[in-house]
């Protein structure tokens, strides 16, 4: 959720605070440890989480907008006049 909000330049400070607290406390790593992750996995996860946190602390340059495609049906229903 934090990543999606950050990409749209609408990052909620309360949500970011919760994410930051989870990452800094190591609660996410503890969940991985309980699920049987190896030390190598935990180390990689820590690096990824730290990178995620530092990226979200900076302001995104521009909003990410989704380009929409219009799809038209191949067969149109004929209208009876």
Buried (B, 14 or more C-beta within 10 A) or exposed (E): EBEEBBBEEEBEEEBBEEBBEBBEEBEBBEEBBEEEBEEEBBEEBBEEBEEBBEEBEEEBEEEEEEEEEEEEEEEEEEEEE
